[in-house]
Amino acid sequence: MLENYRNSDFNITFSIINMKLRDEYSSLQDLLRAFDIDEEDFMAYLKEHGCRYDKATNSLKTDD
């Protein structure tokens, strides 16, 4: 599912990635490598949806 993140509901993708970051991966970069996702494209995708990666908490956050 994560390989096709652009075709999926953003809220579901957001939740799945945060769950995987919490339970399985120590960084977003590790997760993206595991699913062969381009980091630059993914960061643009987050920005398009008003989100960012917070390295300190190893989670995605909304830009409020």
All heavy atoms as a GROMACS GRO file, in nm:
protein
  536
    1MET      N    1   0.080  -0.119   0.000
    1MET     CA    2   0.000   0.000   0.000
    1MET      C    3   0.085   0.127   0.000
    1MET      O    4   0.056   0.220  -0.071
    1MET     CB    5  -0.093   0.001   0.121
    1MET     CG    6  -0.156   0.135   0.141
    1MET     SD    7  -0.291   0.132   0.254
    1MET     CE    8  -0.343   0.298   0.238
    2LEU      N    9   0.191   0.130   0.076
    2LEU     CA   10   0.271   0.251   0.083
    2LEU      C   11   0.341   0.283  -0.048
    2LEU      O   12   0.368   0.399  -0.077
    2LEU     CB   13   0.372   0.241   0.196
    2LEU     CG   14   0.315   0.248   0.337
    2LEU    CD1   15   0.424   0.238   0.441
    2LEU    CD2   16   0.233   0.373   0.357
    3GLU      N   17   0.367   0.181  -0.128
    3GLU     CA   18   0.432   0.205  -0.256
    3GLU      C   19   0.343   0.291  -0.346
    3GLU      O   20   0.393   0.362  -0.433
    3GLU     CB   21   0.464   0.073  -0.328
    3GLU     CG   22   0.563  -0.013  -0.255
    3GLU     CD   23   0.497  -0.108  -0.154
    3GLU    OE1   24   0.378  -0.092  -0.122
    3GLU    OE2   25   0.567  -0.198  -0.107
    4ASN      N   26   0.212   0.287  -0.327
    4ASN     CA   27   0.116   0.363  -0.406
    4ASN      C   28   0.055   0.476  -0.324
    4ASN      O   29  -0.063   0.507  -0.339
    4ASN     CB   30   0.006   0.270  -0.458
    4ASN     CG   31   0.061   0.164  -0.549
    4ASN    OD1   32   0.140   0.193  -0.637
    4ASN    ND2   33   0.021   0.041  -0.527
    5TYR      N   34   0.134   0.539  -0.240
    5TYR     CA   35   0.081   0.638  -0.147
    5TYR      C   36   0.010   0.754  -0.216
    5TYR      O   37  -0.086   0.807  -0.164
    5TYR     CB   38   0.191   0.691  -0.054
    5TYR     CG   39   0.301   0.768  -0.123
    5TYR    CD1   40   0.292   0.905  -0.137
    5TYR    CD2   41   0.413   0.704  -0.173
    5TYR    CE1   42   0.392   0.977  -0.200
    5TYR    CE2   43   0.514   0.773  -0.236
    5TYR     CZ   44   0.504   0.910  -0.250
    5TYR     OH   45   0.603   0.980  -0.312
    6ARG      N   46   0.051   0.792  -0.335
    6ARG     CA   47  -0.013   0.904  -0.404
    6ARG      C   48  -0.155   0.869  -0.451
    6ARG      O   49  -0.235   0.958  -0.474
    6ARG     CB   50   0.071   0.951  -0.522
    6ARG     CG   51   0.193   1.030  -0.477
    6ARG     CD   52   0.238   1.126  -0.586
    6ARG     NE   53   0.343   1.214  -0.538
    6ARG     CZ   54   0.321   1.336  -0.492
    6ARG    NH1   55   0.200   1.382  -0.484
    6ARG    NH2   56   0.422   1.412  -0.453
    7ASN      N   57  -0.185   0.742  -0.464
    7ASN     CA   58  -0.318   0.700  -0.506
    7ASN      C   59  -0.407   0.659  -0.389
    7ASN      O   60  -0.519   0.615  -0.411
    7ASN     CB   61  -0.307   0.582  -0.604
    7ASN     CG   62  -0.232   0.621  -0.730
    7ASN    OD1   63  -0.246   0.731  -0.780
    7ASN    ND2   64  -0.151   0.531  -0.780
    8SER      N   65  -0.358   0.673  -0.269
    8SER     CA   66  -0.433   0.633  -0.150
    8SER      C   67  -0.487   0.755  -0.077
    8SER      O   68  -0.440   0.866  -0.098
    8SER     CB   69  -0.342   0.555  -0.056
    8SER     OG   70  -0.290   0.441  -0.120
    9ASP      N   71  -0.582   0.732   0.010
    9ASP     CA   72  -0.634   0.839   0.094
    9ASP      C   73  -0.522   0.890   0.184
    9ASP      O   74  -0.457   0.811   0.254
    9ASP     CB   75  -0.751   0.785   0.177
    9ASP     CG   76  -0.809   0.890   0.268
    9ASP    OD1   77  -0.759   0.903   0.382
    9ASP    OD2   78  -0.904   0.958   0.226
   10PHE      N   79  -0.501   1.020   0.185
   10PHE     CA   80  -0.390   1.076   0.261
   10PHE      C   81  -0.400   1.044   0.410
   10PHE      O   82  -0.300   1.012   0.474
   10PHE     CB   83  -0.379   1.228   0.243
   10PHE     CG   84  -0.271   1.286   0.329
   10PHE    CD1   85  -0.138   1.269   0.295
   10PHE    CD2   86  -0.302   1.352   0.446
   10PHE    CE1   87  -0.037   1.318   0.377
   10PHE    CE2   88  -0.202   1.402   0.529
   10PHE     CZ   89  -0.069   1.385   0.493
   11ASN      N   90  -0.518   1.054   0.467
   11ASN     CA   91  -0.533   1.029   0.611
   11ASN      C   92  -0.496   0.886   0.649
   11ASN      O   93  -0.437   0.863   0.755
   11ASN     CB   94  -0.675   1.063   0.656
   11ASN     CG   95  -0.704   1.210   0.644
   11ASN    OD1   96  -0.624   1.293   0.685
   11ASN    ND2   97  -0.816   1.244   0.584
   12ILE      N   98  -0.529   0.792   0.565
   12ILE     CA   99  -0.492   0.653   0.591
   12ILE      C  100  -0.341   0.636   0.581
   12ILE      O  101  -0.278   0.574   0.666
   12ILE     CB  102  -0.567   0.558   0.496
   12ILE    CG1  103  -0.716   0.561   0.528
   12ILE    CG2  104  -0.511   0.416   0.505
   12ILE    CD1  105  -0.804   0.488   0.430
   13THR      N  106  -0.283   0.694   0.477
   13THR     CA  107  -0.137   0.687   0.460
   13THR      C  108  -0.067   0.751   0.579
   13THR      O  109   0.030   0.694   0.633
   13THR     CB  110  -0.096   0.757   0.329
   13THR    OG1  111  -0.161   0.693   0.219
   13THR    CG2  112   0.055   0.752   0.308
   14PHE      N  113  -0.114   0.867   0.622
   14PHE     CA  114  -0.057   0.938   0.737
   14PHE      C  115  -0.058   0.848   0.860
   14PHE      O  116   0.043   0.834   0.931
   14PHE     CB  117  -0.141   1.065   0.760
   14PHE     CG  118  -0.095   1.153   0.872
   14PHE    CD1  119  -0.004   1.254   0.849
   14PHE    CD2  120  -0.145   1.137   1.001
   14PHE    CE1  121   0.037   1.338   0.952
   14PHE    CE2  122  -0.104   1.219   1.104
   14PHE     CZ  123  -0.013   1.320   1.080
   15SER      N  124  -0.171   0.783   0.886
   15SER     CA  125  -0.184   0.695   1.003
   15SER      C  126  -0.094   0.573   0.994
   15SER      O  127  -0.029   0.535   1.092
   15SER     CB  128  -0.329   0.650   1.019
   15SER     OG  129  -0.411   0.760   1.048
   16ILE      N  130  -0.088   0.511   0.877
   16ILE     CA  131  -0.005   0.392   0.859
   16ILE      C  132   0.142   0.426   0.878
   16ILE      O  133   0.215   0.353   0.946
   16ILE     CB  134  -0.029   0.328   0.721
   16ILE    CG1  135  -0.168   0.264   0.717
   16ILE    CG2  136   0.079   0.225   0.688
   16ILE    CD1  137  -0.211   0.218   0.580
   17ILE      N  138   0.185   0.536   0.820
   17ILE     CA  139   0.326   0.574   0.834
   17ILE      C  140   0.360   0.604   0.979
   17ILE      O  141   0.463   0.558   1.030
   17ILE     CB  142   0.360   0.691   0.742
   17ILE    CG1  143   0.359   0.640   0.598
   17ILE    CG2  144   0.495   0.754   0.778
   17ILE    CD1  145   0.386   0.742   0.493
   18ASN      N  146   0.275   0.677   1.049
   18ASN     CA  147   0.303   0.703   1.190
   18ASN      C  148   0.306   0.575   1.272
   18ASN      O  149   0.390   0.560   1.362
   18ASN     CB  150   0.204   0.804   1.248
   18ASN     CG  151   0.250   0.946   1.228
   18ASN    OD1  152   0.369   0.972   1.214
   18ASN    ND2  153   0.157   1.038   1.227
   19MET      N  154   0.219   0.480   1.241
   19MET     CA  155   0.220   0.352   1.312
   19MET      C  156   0.352   0.278   1.285
   19MET      O  157   0.416   0.227   1.377
   19MET     CB  158   0.103   0.265   1.268
   19MET     CG  159   0.100   0.129   1.335
   19MET     SD  160  -0.024   0.020   1.264
   19MET     CE  161   0.042  -0.006   1.100
   20LYS      N  162   0.393   0.275   1.158
   20LYS     CA  163   0.518   0.207   1.124
   20LYS      C  164   0.639   0.276   1.185
   20LYS      O  165   0.733   0.210   1.228
   20LYS     CB  166   0.532   0.193   0.972
   20LYS     CG  167   0.433   0.093   0.914
   20LYS     CD  168   0.467   0.058   0.774
   20LYS     CE  169   0.386  -0.059   0.725
   20LYS     NZ  170   0.415  -0.185   0.790
   21LEU      N  171   0.637   0.408   1.189
   21LEU     CA  172   0.747   0.480   1.254
   21LEU      C  173   0.752   0.450   1.402
   21LEU      O  174   0.859   0.436   1.461
   21LEU     CB  175   0.733   0.631   1.230
   21LEU     CG  176   0.762   0.678   1.088
   21LEU    CD1  177   0.723   0.824   1.072
   21LEU    CD2  178   0.907   0.656   1.050
   22ARG      N  179   0.637   0.439   1.464
   22ARG     CA  180   0.631   0.409   1.607
   22ARG      C  181   0.676   0.266   1.636
   22ARG      O  182   0.750   0.241   1.732
   22ARG     CB  183   0.489   0.430   1.658
   22ARG     CG  184   0.473   0.407   1.807
   22ARG     CD  185   0.328   0.408   1.852
   22ARG     NE  186   0.258   0.293   1.794
   22ARG     CZ  187   0.142   0.299   1.728
   22ARG    NH1  188   0.080   0.414   1.711
   22ARG    NH2  189   0.088   0.190   1.680
   23ASP      N  190   0.632   0.170   1.552
   23ASP     CA  191   0.651   0.029   1.584
   23ASP      C  192   0.768  -0.040   1.514
   23ASP      O  193   0.819  -0.140   1.566
   23ASP     CB  194   0.524  -0.050   1.548
   23ASP     CG  195   0.403  -0.007   1.629
   23ASP    OD1  196   0.421   0.056   1.735
   23ASP    OD2  197   0.290  -0.035   1.584
   24GLU      N  198   0.811   0.010   1.398
   24GLU     CA  199   0.906  -0.066   1.317
   24GLU      C  200   1.030   0.007   1.271
   24GLU      O  201   1.134  -0.057   1.249
   24GLU     CB  202   0.834  -0.120   1.192
   24GLU     CG  203   0.717  -0.212   1.223
   24GLU     CD  204   0.643  -0.253   1.097
   24GLU    OE1  205   0.709  -0.274   0.993
   24GLU    OE2  206   0.519  -0.261   1.103
   25TYR      N  207   1.022   0.138   1.250
   25TYR     CA  208   1.134   0.210   1.188
   25TYR      C  209   1.184   0.322   1.277
   25TYR      O  210   1.105   0.396   1.335
   25TYR     CB  211   1.092   0.267   1.051
   25TYR     CG  212   1.060   0.157   0.952
   25TYR    CD1  213   0.929   0.111   0.935
   25TYR    CD2  214   1.161   0.096   0.878
   25TYR    CE1  215   0.900   0.009   0.847
   25TYR    CE2  216   1.133  -0.006   0.790
   25TYR     CZ  217   1.002  -0.049   0.774
   25TYR     OH  218   0.973  -0.151   0.688
   26SER      N  219   1.314   0.338   1.281
   26SER     CA  220   1.374   0.441   1.366
   26SER      C  221   1.384   0.577   1.298
   26SER      O  222   1.419   0.675   1.362
   26SER     CB  223   1.512   0.397   1.413
   26SER     OG  224   1.597   0.378   1.301
   27SER      N  225   1.351   0.581   1.168
   27SER     CA  226   1.351   0.710   1.097
   27SER      C  227   1.264   0.699   0.972
   27SER      O  228   1.239   0.589   0.921
   27SER     CB  229   1.493   0.750   1.056
   27SER     OG  230   1.538   0.668   0.950
   28LEU      N  231   1.222   0.814   0.924
   28LEU     CA  232   1.144   0.816   0.801
   28LEU      C  233   1.228   0.767   0.684
   28LEU      O  234   1.180   0.696   0.597
   28LEU     CB  235   1.093   0.958   0.773
   28LEU     CG  236   1.009   0.975   0.647
   28LEU    CD1  237   0.883   0.890   0.653
   28LEU    CD2  238   0.975   1.121   0.624
   29GLN      N  239   1.356   0.802   0.683
   29GLN     CA  240   1.444   0.759   0.576
   29GLN      C  241   1.452   0.606   0.568
   29GLN      O  242   1.451   0.549   0.459
   29GLN     CB  243   1.584   0.820   0.593
   29GLN     CG  244   1.588   0.970   0.570
   29GLN     CD  245   1.528   1.051   0.685
   29GLN    OE1  246   1.514   1.003   0.799
   29GLN    NE2  247   1.490   1.174   0.657
   30ASP      N  248   1.459   0.539   0.683
   30ASP     CA  249   1.461   0.392   0.684
   30ASP      C  250   1.332   0.335   0.627
   30ASP      O  251   1.336   0.240   0.549
   30ASP     CB  252   1.479   0.339   0.828
   30ASP     CG  253   1.618   0.362   0.882
   30ASP    OD1  254   1.711   0.391   0.802
   30ASP    OD2  255   1.634   0.351   1.005
   31LEU      N  256   1.220   0.394   0.665
   31LEU     CA  257   1.091   0.347   0.614
   31LEU      C  258   1.082   0.367   0.463
   31LEU      O  259   1.042   0.277   0.390
   31LEU     CB  260   0.977   0.422   0.684
   31LEU     CG  261   0.836   0.380   0.646
   31LEU    CD1  262   0.745   0.395   0.767
   31LEU    CD2  263   0.782   0.459   0.532
   32LEU      N  264   1.120   0.484   0.416
   32LEU     CA  265   1.114   0.512   0.272
   32LEU      C  266   1.204   0.419   0.192
   32LEU      O  267   1.164   0.370   0.086
   32LEU     CB  268   1.149   0.659   0.244
   32LEU     CG  269   1.053   0.762   0.303
   32LEU    CD1  270   1.104   0.903   0.277
   32LEU    CD2  271   0.912   0.744   0.252
   33ARG      N  272   1.322   0.391   0.244
   33ARG     CA  273   1.412   0.296   0.177
   33ARG      C  274   1.350   0.157   0.171
   33ARG      O  275   1.359   0.088   0.069
   33ARG     CB  276   1.547   0.291   0.248
   33ARG     CG  277   1.644   0.396   0.201
   33ARG     CD  278   1.786   0.367   0.251
   33ARG     NE  279   1.795   0.376   0.396
   33ARG     CZ  280   1.824   0.486   0.463
   33ARG    NH1  281   1.846   0.599   0.400
   33ARG    NH2  282   1.831   0.485   0.594
   34ALA      N  283   1.288   0.115   0.279
   34ALA     CA  284   1.229  -0.019   0.285
   34ALA      C  285   1.118  -0.037   0.181
   34ALA      O  286   1.099  -0.147   0.129
   34ALA     CB  287   1.175  -0.046   0.425
   35PHE      N  288   1.046   0.071   0.151
   35PHE     CA  289   0.936   0.064   0.054
   35PHE      C  290   0.975   0.122  -0.082
   35PHE      O  291   0.890   0.138  -0.168
   35PHE     CB  292   0.813   0.135   0.110
   35PHE     CG  293   0.747   0.058   0.220
   35PHE    CD1  294   0.781   0.080   0.353
   35PHE    CD2  295   0.654  -0.040   0.192
   35PHE    CE1  296   0.722   0.009   0.455
   35PHE    CE2  297   0.594  -0.113   0.293
   35PHE     CZ  298   0.628  -0.088   0.425
   36ASP      N  299   1.104   0.152  -0.099
   36ASP     CA  300   1.156   0.204  -0.225
   36ASP      C  301   1.079   0.329  -0.270
   36ASP      O  302   1.034   0.339  -0.384
   36ASP     CB  303   1.155   0.097  -0.334
   36ASP     CG  304   1.245   0.132  -0.451
   36ASP    OD1  305   1.344   0.204  -0.428
   36ASP    OD2  306   1.214   0.090  -0.564
   37ILE      N  307   1.062   0.423  -0.176
   37ILE     CA  308   0.991   0.548  -0.202
   37ILE      C  309   1.095   0.660  -0.209
   37ILE      O  310   1.182   0.672  -0.122
   37ILE     CB  311   0.889   0.577  -0.091
   37ILE    CG1  312   0.780   0.469  -0.091
   37ILE    CG2  313   0.828   0.715  -0.107
   37ILE    CD1  314   0.684   0.477   0.027
   38ASP      N  315   1.084   0.741  -0.312
   38ASP     CA  316   1.174   0.854  -0.330
   38ASP      C  317   1.152   0.958  -0.220
   38ASP      O  318   1.040   1.008  -0.203
   38ASP     CB  319   1.151   0.917  -0.468
   38ASP     CG  320   1.243   1.034  -0.493
   38ASP    OD1  321   1.361   1.010  -0.525
   38ASP    OD2  322   1.196   1.149  -0.478
   39GLU      N  323   1.256   0.990  -0.146
   39GLU     CA  324   1.242   1.080  -0.031
   39GLU      C  325   1.200   1.220  -0.074
   39GLU      O  326   1.111   1.281  -0.011
   39GLU     CB  327   1.373   1.087   0.048
   39GLU     CG  328   1.362   1.172   0.172
   39GLU     CD  329   1.488   1.171   0.258
   39GLU    OE1  330   1.579   1.091   0.232
   39GLU    OE2  331   1.490   1.251   0.353
   40GLU      N  332   1.260   1.274  -0.177
   40GLU     CA  333   1.226   1.410  -0.222
   40GLU      C  334   1.079   1.418  -0.265
   40GLU      O  335   1.009   1.513  -0.229
   40GLU     CB  336   1.317   1.449  -0.338
   40GLU     CG  337   1.301   1.591  -0.382
   40GLU     CD  338   1.403   1.629  -0.488
   40GLU    OE1  339   1.521   1.593  -0.475
   40GLU    OE2  340   1.361   1.695  -0.585
   41ASP      N  341   1.031   1.318  -0.338
   41ASP     CA  342   0.892   1.316  -0.380
   41ASP      C  343   0.799   1.303  -0.260
   41ASP      O  344   0.696   1.371  -0.254
   41ASP     CB  345   0.868   1.201  -0.478
   41ASP     CG  346   0.727   1.202  -0.532
   41ASP    OD1  347   0.690   1.300  -0.600
   41ASP    OD2  348   0.653   1.104  -0.505
   42PHE      N  349   0.836   1.220  -0.164
   42PHE     CA  350   0.752   1.201  -0.047
   42PHE      C  351   0.744   1.328   0.038
   42PHE      O  352   0.637   1.364   0.087
   42PHE     CB  353   0.799   1.082   0.038
   42PHE     CG  354   0.703   1.050   0.147
   42PHE    CD1  355   0.587   0.979   0.119
   42PHE    CD2  356   0.726   1.091   0.277
   42PHE    CE1  357   0.495   0.952   0.219
   42PHE    CE2  358   0.635   1.064   0.378
   42PHE     CZ  359   0.519   0.993   0.348
   43MET      N  360   0.855   1.398   0.051
   43MET     CA  361   0.854   1.522   0.129
   43MET      C  362   0.767   1.627   0.059
   43MET      O  363   0.696   1.702   0.127
   43MET     CB  364   0.997   1.573   0.149
   43MET     CG  365   1.085   1.476   0.228
   43MET     SD  366   1.011   1.418   0.381
   43MET     CE  367   1.063   1.546   0.492
   44ALA      N  368   0.768   1.631  -0.073
   44ALA     CA  369   0.680   1.722  -0.147
   44ALA      C  370   0.534   1.683  -0.125
   44ALA      O  371   0.447   1.771  -0.108
   44ALA     CB  372   0.714   1.719  -0.296
   45TYR      N  373   0.506   1.554  -0.122
   45TYR     CA  374   0.371   1.502  -0.096
   45TYR      C  375   0.323   1.547   0.042
   45TYR      O  376   0.209   1.593   0.058
   45TYR     CB  377   0.375   1.350  -0.107
   45TYR     CG  378   0.253   1.276  -0.062
   45TYR    CD1  379   0.138   1.273  -0.140
   45TYR    CD2  380   0.254   1.203   0.057
   45TYR    CE1  381   0.026   1.200  -0.100
   45TYR    CE2  382   0.143   1.131   0.098
   45TYR     CZ  383   0.029   1.130   0.018
   45TYR     OH  384  -0.081   1.058   0.059
   46LEU      N  385   0.408   1.537   0.143
   46LEU     CA  386   0.372   1.583   0.277
   46LEU      C  387   0.340   1.732   0.276
   46LEU      O  388   0.239   1.775   0.333
   46LEU     CB  389   0.485   1.555   0.377
   46LEU     CG  390   0.511   1.412   0.417
   46LEU    CD1  391   0.627   1.406   0.515
   46LEU    CD2  392   0.387   1.346   0.475
   47LYS      N  393   0.425   1.810   0.212
   47LYS     CA  394   0.406   1.954   0.206
   47LYS      C  395   0.275   1.990   0.137
   47LYS      O  396   0.203   2.080   0.181
   47LYS     CB  397   0.524   2.019   0.134
   47LYS     CG  398   0.524   2.168   0.141
   47LYS     CD  399   0.652   2.226   0.083
   47LYS     CE  400   0.650   2.376   0.099
   47LYS     NZ  401   0.773   2.437   0.054
   48GLU      N  402   0.241   1.916   0.030
   48GLU     CA  403   0.114   1.940  -0.041
   48GLU      C  404  -0.006   1.922   0.051
   48GLU      O  405  -0.109   1.985   0.032
   48GLU     CB  406   0.100   1.839  -0.157
   48GLU     CG  407   0.192   1.861  -0.273
   48GLU     CD  408   0.192   1.743  -0.368
   48GLU    OE1  409   0.099   1.659  -0.365
   48GLU    OE2  410   0.287   1.734  -0.448
   49HIS      N  411   0.010   1.834   0.152
   49HIS     CA  412  -0.099   1.806   0.244
   49HIS      C  413  -0.084   1.877   0.379
   49HIS      O  414  -0.153   1.845   0.475
   49HIS     CB  415  -0.111   1.654   0.266
   49HIS     CG  416  -0.166   1.585   0.146
   49HIS    ND1  417  -0.085   1.541   0.043
   49HIS    CD2  418  -0.293   1.555   0.111
   49HIS    CE1  419  -0.161   1.486  -0.050
   49HIS    NE2  420  -0.288   1.494  -0.012
   50GLY      N  421   0.006   1.975   0.385
   50GLY     CA  422   0.022   2.052   0.507
   50GLY      C  423   0.083   1.975   0.621
   50GLY      O  424   0.047   1.997   0.737
   51CYS      N  425   0.174   1.886   0.589
   51CYS     CA  426   0.238   1.803   0.691
   51CYS      C  427   0.389   1.810   0.680
   51CYS      O  428   0.444   1.857   0.581
   51CYS     CB  429   0.194   1.658   0.677
   51CYS     SG  430   0.021   1.634   0.710
   52ARG      N  431   0.455   1.758   0.781
   52ARG     CA  432   0.601   1.753   0.784
   52ARG      C  433   0.643   1.634   0.870
   52ARG      O  434   0.564   1.580   0.947
   52ARG     CB  435   0.658   1.882   0.841
   52ARG     CG  436   0.616   1.906   0.985
   52ARG     CD  437   0.662   2.040   1.039
   52ARG     NE  438   0.596   2.070   1.164
   52ARG     CZ  439   0.625   2.014   1.282
   52ARG    NH1  440   0.720   1.925   1.292
   52ARG    NH2  441   0.558   2.049   1.390
   53TYR      N  442   0.768   1.596   0.856
   53TYR     CA  443   0.827   1.492   0.941
   53TYR      C  444   0.898   1.559   1.056
   53TYR      O  445   0.978   1.651   1.037
   53TYR     CB  446   0.925   1.407   0.860
   53TYR     CG  447   1.003   1.308   0.943
   53TYR    CD1  448   0.940   1.205   1.009
   53TYR    CD2  449   1.140   1.320   0.955
   53TYR    CE1  450   1.011   1.114   1.086
   53TYR    CE2  451   1.214   1.230   1.030
   53TYR     CZ  452   1.148   1.126   1.095
   53TYR     OH  453   1.220   1.036   1.170
   54ASP      N  454   0.870   1.515   1.178
   54ASP     CA  455   0.936   1.567   1.298
   54ASP      C  456   1.037   1.462   1.344
   54ASP      O  457   1.000   1.357   1.395
   54ASP     CB  458   0.833   1.594   1.407
   54ASP     CG  459   0.895   1.649   1.534
   54ASP    OD1  460   1.007   1.705   1.527
   54ASP    OD2  461   0.833   1.636   1.639
   55LYS      N  462   1.163   1.491   1.320
   55LYS     CA  463   1.271   1.397   1.354
   55LYS      C  464   1.278   1.369   1.504
   55LYS      O  465   1.304   1.257   1.546
   55LYS     CB  466   1.404   1.452   1.303
   55LYS     CG  467   1.518   1.356   1.312
   55LYS     CD  468   1.643   1.414   1.247
   55LYS     CE  469   1.755   1.313   1.250
   55LYS     NZ  470   1.873   1.362   1.177
   56ALA      N  471   1.253   1.470   1.586
   56ALA     CA  472   1.263   1.455   1.732
   56ALA      C  473   1.165   1.351   1.786
   56ALA      O  474   1.197   1.278   1.879
   56ALA     CB  475   1.240   1.589   1.800
   57THR      N  476   1.046   1.345   1.727
   57THR     CA  477   0.945   1.249   1.773
   57THR      C  478   0.930   1.131   1.677
   57THR      O  479   0.850   1.040   1.704
   57THR     CB  480   0.808   1.315   1.791
   57THR    OG1  481   0.764   1.368   1.665
   57THR    CG2  482   0.814   1.425   1.895
   58ASN      N  483   1.007   1.134   1.567
   58ASN     CA  484   0.999   1.030   1.464
   58ASN      C  485   0.854   1.006   1.422
   58ASN      O  486   0.804   0.894   1.422
   58ASN     CB  487   1.063   0.898   1.511
   58ASN     CG  488   1.081   0.800   1.398
   58ASN    OD1  489   1.112   0.838   1.286
   58ASN    ND2  490   1.060   0.672   1.425
   59SER      N  491   0.788   1.115   1.384
   59SER     CA  492   0.649   1.104   1.342
   59SER      C  493   0.613   1.216   1.245
   59SER      O  494   0.680   1.318   1.237
   59SER     CB  495   0.556   1.108   1.463
   59SER     OG  496   0.567   1.233   1.527
   60LEU      N  497   0.505   1.193   1.172
   60LEU     CA  498   0.450   1.296   1.084
   60LEU      C  499   0.362   1.386   1.167
   60LEU      O  500   0.291   1.341   1.256
   60LEU     CB  501   0.369   1.232   0.971
   60LEU     CG  502   0.440   1.133   0.880
   60LEU    CD1  503   0.345   1.085   0.771
   60LEU    CD2  504   0.566   1.194   0.821
   61LYS      N  505   0.367   1.514   1.137
   61LYS     CA  506   0.288   1.615   1.209
   61LYS      C  507   0.216   1.701   1.107
   61LYS      O  508   0.267   1.723   0.998
   61LYS     CB  509   0.377   1.706   1.294
   61LYS     CG  510   0.465   1.635   1.393
   61LYS     CD  511   0.386   1.594   1.513
   61LYS     CE  512   0.482   1.536   1.618
   61LYS     NZ  513   0.417   1.494   1.736
   62THR      N  514   0.100   1.754   1.146
   62THR     CA  515   0.032   1.850   1.061
   62THR      C  516   0.087   1.988   1.092
   62THR      O  517   0.126   2.017   1.206
   62THR     CB  518  -0.120   1.848   1.084
   62THR    OG1  519  -0.147   1.869   1.222
   62THR    CG2  520  -0.179   1.715   1.041
   63ASP      N  521   0.092   2.073   0.992
   63ASP     CA  522   0.136   2.211   1.010
   63ASP      C  523   0.017   2.295   1.047
   63ASP      O  524  -0.058   2.340   0.962
   63ASP     CB  525   0.199   2.265   0.881
   63ASP     CG  526   0.335   2.202   0.853
   63ASP    OD1  527   0.402   2.160   0.948
   63ASP    OD2  528   0.373   2.196   0.735
   64ASP      N  529  -0.004   2.313   1.175
   64ASP     CA  530  -0.117   2.393   1.223
   64ASP      C  531  -0.079   2.536   1.241
   64ASP      O  532   0.021   2.572   1.285
   64ASP     CB  533  -0.171   2.338   1.356
   64ASP     CG  534  -0.225   2.197   1.340
   64ASP    OD1  535  -0.289   2.169   1.237
   64ASP    OD2  536  -0.203   2.116   1.432
   0.00000   0.00000   0.00000
